[in-house]
Amino acid sequence: MKETETLELKKSLTQLKEAVISITAILNKHKKGKIIFGIKDDGNAVGVSIGKTTLRDISKAISDHIEPKIYPSIKEEIIKGKTCIAIEFTGEDIPYFAYGRAYKRVSDENKLISKKELEKIILSKKNHTWDTDTNSEFNLNDISDEKLKKYVAQVGLKYGAKINALEKLGLMKGKLLTNASIILFGKNSSKHFNLLNLRCAVFTGNDKASTVIDMKDFQGDVFELIEHAQQYILQHINVGMKLEGLKRVDVPEINKDALREAIINAFCHRNYSINQEVQIAIFKDRVEILNPGKLVGSLKIKDILSKTISIRRNELISEIFHRIKYIEKWGTGIGKIIKLEPETTFEEVGDFFLVTFKRKNNLVNVEKTREKTREKTREKTREKIISAIRKNTNITIQDLKEITGLTDKGVEWNLSKLKKEGKLKRIGPDKGGHWEIGE
């Protein structure tokens, strides 16, 4: 094992500050890399001592001293029988700064970036977004013909060859595929981007400290994840019904179109440079949709609520969505959600954007409704018992079982209830006695 422009080896954790600098230097040149603690410069593994807070301390050092924020993978790794720590990281939001200074990788060294170079990076960044960036690791075999043909047919274009379709949609630059091409039409999009996942969970209470009663992770391309997200929410919230003429129409407690708009926005406008999945949490009183990435630039929550203002983070993905009417170009999505679900709230939480829908029929109300339904059923059953006794005051438990469809215990429970309410009296013994109906 040798150091390269994307791999840094560190003997011990005393070199953590140097490692933080190396991370930014590698990101500023290659946008991804790896640091391993527990290996000497000559490639020999010596291992490191790992305590209860070691991984957390490394994470904190990276979080506190690197800007913009990154979210690396930090884990133990056994190398040649020694316990080491591997940090894998990616980031598109260059330039990155460590301890207030910007570095770049040159061979296996970290060099300071000059003021003039920084200006060039910042200027070039204005016309650069993650979705338009290319990657030489991708090739045409990574693109699904079936997915691409389906989309091309939807927008009314002729398919021809795969490469021609990709070029028409702006998903290629020269001979290279863009990131957008893979996350939209990749055969196995999640294989290339671990961030392209969806995490869903249902909680019994109103916070994450309550019991998780269902949790599921989904993988796939962006279109597949949007469908998974919508289906998961609709499966785990309450759905009523209404009649339109003679047709039964399902009515979810949260408007279906409002939910879909928020889900599409989460995948369209998220920051794909942050290596985190879109998350959906279903609580007793609400549904939360959380996506990585705050609002773009200087845009504020009040701007998207009071004015029809939209700044696109992912221009290419947005254009692909617009062609099939997933989104409007005029930034009307938030207004549509508010119109359909007026109590919806929007927040920026750390580096994430959170949409919260209030549940109209939470689990408490549902349980009350169920209990009312059960009680009505019991009342009808007791009415059957009274009616049967009126016709035959000597009726047996076995006869009542056949009439009501209850078990022995069920019949006895209802008879006991009727006696307590004064609606029924037993005269004489169980055998040889008879029933009398009270007032």
Buried (B, 14 or more C-beta within 10 A) or exposed (E): BEBBBBBBBBBEBEBBEBBBBBBBBBBBBBBEBBBBBBBEEEEEBBBBEBEEEBBEEBBEBBEEBBBBBBBBEBEEBEBEEBBBBBBBBBBBBBBBBBEEEBBBBEEBEBEEBEEEBBEEBEEEEEEEBBBBBBBEEBEBEBBBEEBBBEBBEEEEBEBEEBEBBBBBBBBBEEEBBBBBBBBBBBBEBBEBBBBBBBBBBBBEEEEEEEEEEEEEEBBBBBBBBBEBBBEBBBEBBBEEEEEEEEEEEEEBBBBBEBBBBBBBBBBBBBBBBBBBBBBBBBBBBBBBBBBBBBBBEEBEBEBBEEEEBBEBBBBBBBBBBBBEEBBBEEBBBBBBBBEBBEEBEBEEEEBBBBBBBBBBBBBEEBEEEEEEEEEEEBEEBBEBBBEBBEEEEEBEEEBBBEBBEBEEEBBEBBBEBBBEEEBBEEEEEEEEEEBEEEE
